[in-house]
Amino acid sequence: MEDIIINILIAFVCGLIPTLLTLYLNERVKGSIKNSFDEKLEQLKKEHLKEISQFQTELSYLKSKENFKFTKLHEKRFEVLQKTFQFLNENLSLLSTYISPIKFTPNGTDFEENEKLASQEYRDAHNKFWKYFKFNSIYFDEDIENSLNNFFKESSEIFNLYDKKLIYKSMGQELDRKELFNSTMAYKKIPEIINPLKKEIEIKFRKLLEE
């Protein structure tokens, strides 16, 4: 009887040991796999953090670069607006002086010669303004560009209306009564057409500067 019990115990122990050993080895393997997984996960986290940090650095650089470009763009736009407004006033002043019915002629100077000089001075200023405008038109929006184009168109027509008299005279000819009247009255178009256009451009300039 005792032998049977001993054999049963031996059989039980012999069967238990492999089971326990298997469980032990399984746990060791699981622990090893978990440790390896945790290490790889930690490594991935570090790599991702590094990539995020690099991305944030690049993003900050690009943002700084864009801000710099934006600032430089506005600085250039302000410069162009200032110069354009200066040209605008100079052109209007020269045009008004040239076509004015009341002129001051210094003693010892010839009226016709003064007219030729005034005409050429306006032409030069007008052409200089036009070239500057075409070269820098990219800095204007479409509304301002159209307004300035209208200014050039209207001021040119007024100038030509008055200057026609001088051209005819240089060729030994005279304008007929109607053309002479229109030429003499050309100065009235300054307050009627040019001044409102100038005011319109000023308002648009101010809005642009406030952006």
C-alpha positions in Angstrom: 0.0 0.0 0.0 2.8 2.4 0.9 4.5 1.5 -2.4 1.4 2.5 -4.3 1.2 5.8 -2.5 4.9 6.5 -3.1 4.5 5.6 -6.8 1.5 7.9 -7.0 3.5 10.8 -5.4 6.5 10.2 -7.6 4.3 10.2 -10.7 2.5 13.4 -9.5 5.8 15.1 -8.8 7.3 13.9 -12.1 4.3 15.3 -13.9 4.3 18.6 -11.9 7.9 19.4 -12.4 7.7 19.7 -16.3 4.5 21.7 -15.9 6.1 24.1 -13.4 9.2 24.3 -15.6 7.1 25.1 -18.6 5.3 27.8 -16.7 8.5 29.2 -15.5 10.1 29.2 -18.9 6.9 30.8 -20.4 7.0 33.6 -17.8 10.7 34.2 -18.6 10.0 34.4 -22.3 7.1 36.7 -21.7 9.2 38.9 -19.4 12.0 39.0 -22.0 9.6 39.8 -24.8 8.0 42.5 -22.6 11.4 44.0 -21.8 12.4 44.0 -25.4 9.1 45.6 -26.4 9.4 48.2 -23.7 12.9 49.1 -24.9 11.9 49.4 -28.5 8.8 51.4 -27.5 11.0 53.8 -25.5 13.4 54.1 -28.4 10.5 54.9 -30.8 9.3 57.5 -28.3 12.7 59.1 -28.2 13.0 59.1 -32.0 9.5 60.5 -32.4 10.2 63.2 -29.9 13.4 64.0 -31.8 11.5 64.2 -35.1 8.8 66.4 -33.5 11.5 68.7 -32.1 13.2 68.9 -35.5 9.8 69.6 -37.1 9.0 72.3 -34.6 12.4 73.9 -35.2 11.9 73.8 -39.0 8.4 75.2 -38.6 9.7 78.1 -36.4 12.3 78.8 -39.0 9.8 78.9 -41.8 7.4 81.0 -39.8 10.3 83.4 -39.0 11.3 83.5 -42.7 7.7 84.2 -43.8 7.3 86.9 -41.2 10.6 88.4 -42.5 9.3 88.3 -46.1 6.0 89.7 -45.1 7.7 92.6 -43.2 10.0 93.3 -46.1 7.1 93.2 -48.5 5.2 95.8 -46.5 8.2 98.0 -46.1 8.6 98.0 -49.9 4.9 98.6 -50.4 5.0 101.6 -48.0 8.1 102.9 -49.9 6.3 102.6 -53.2 3.1 104.2 -51.9 5.2 107.1 -50.5 7.1 107.6 -53.8 3.9 107.2 -55.9 2.1 109.9 -53.8 5.1 112.2 -54.3 5.0 111.7 -58.0 1.2 112.2 -58.0 1.5 115.6 -56.3 4.4 116.7 -58.4 2.6 115.8 -61.7 -0.6 117.5 -60.6 1.3 120.7 -59.5 3.2 120.9 -62.8 0.1 120.3 -64.9 -1.9 122.9 -63.0 0.9 125.4 -63.4 1.3 124.8 -67.1 -2.4 125.1 -68.1 -3.3 127.8 -65.6 -4.8 130.9 -67.3 -2.9 133.1 -64.9 0.9 132.8 -65.2 3.8 134.6 -63.6 6.4 135.5 -66.2 9.7 136.9 -64.7 11.0 140.1 -66.2 13.3 139.6 -69.1 11.9 136.2 -70.0 9.9 135.2 -73.0 6.3 133.9 -72.4 6.4 131.4 -75.2 9.8 130.1 -74.1 8.5 129.7 -70.6 5.5 127.7 -72.0 7.9 125.4 -73.9 9.9 124.8 -70.8 6.8 124.2 -68.6 5.5 121.8 -71.3 8.7 119.8 -71.4 9.0 119.8 -67.6 5.6 118.2 -67.3 6.3 115.7 -70.1 9.5 114.5 -68.3 7.8 114.3 -64.9 4.8 112.4 -66.4 7.0 109.9 -68.2 9.1 109.4 -65.1 6.0 108.8 -63.0 4.6 106.4 -65.6 7.8 104.3 -65.7 7.9 104.1 -62.0 4.3 103.1 -61.8 4.6 100.3 -64.4 7.7 99.0 -62.8 6.1 98.8 -59.3 2.5 98.1 -60.2 2.8 94.7 -58.5 2.6 96.4 -55.1 -0.9 97.8 -55.9 -4.2 96.0 -55.8 -6.4 96.1 -58.9 -8.5 99.1 -57.7 -5.5 101.3 -57.0 -3.9 100.3 -60.3 -7.1 101.2 -62.2 -7.4 104.5 -60.4 -3.8 105.4 -61.2 -4.3 104.4 -64.8 -7.3 106.7 -64.9 -5.2 109.5 -63.5 -2.6 109.0 -66.2 -5.3 108.9 -68.9 -7.2 112.0 -67.8 -4.2 114.1 -67.0 -2.7 113.2 -70.4 -5.9 114.3 -72.2 -6.0 117.6 -70.3 -2.3 118.2 -71.0 -2.8 117.5 -74.7 -5.8 119.6 -74.9 -3.9 122.6 -73.7 -0.5 121.7 -75.3 -2.1 121.5 -78.7 -2.1 125.2 -78.9 1.6 125.4 -78.4 2.2 122.6 -81.0 0.1 124.4 -83.6 1.9 127.7 -82.9 5.3 126.1 -83.4 4.1 125.0 -86.8 2.9 128.5 -87.7 -0.8 127.5 -87.4 -3.6 128.4 -85.1 -6.5 126.5 -83.5 -10.0 127.2 -84.7 -12.3 129.0 -82.3 -13.8 125.9 -80.7 -10.4 124.2 -80.2 -8.9 127.4 -78.8 -11.8 127.7 -76.3 -11.3 124.1 -75.2 -7.6 124.6 -74.8 -8.1 127.8 -72.8 -10.7 126.1 -70.5 -8.6 123.0 -70.0 -7.7 124.1 -66.5 -11.3 123.7 -65.3 -10.9 119.9 -65.7 -8.4 119.8 -62.9 -11.1 120.3 -60.1 -13.7 118.5 -62.1 -11.8 115.3 -62.9 -8.3 115.2 -61.5 -8.9 116.3 -58.0 -11.6 113.7 -57.3 -9.4 111.1 -58.8 -6.5 112.1 -56.6 -8.8 112.0 -53.5 -10.0 108.6 -54.5 -6.4 107.4 -54.7 -5.5 108.9 -51.3 -8.4 107.1 -49.6 -7.3 103.8 -51.2 -3.7 104.4 -50.1 -4.8 105.0 -46.5 -6.8 101.8 -46.5 -3.8 99.9 -47.8 -1.6 101.4 -45.1 -4.0 100.3 -42.4 -3.9 96.6 -43.4 
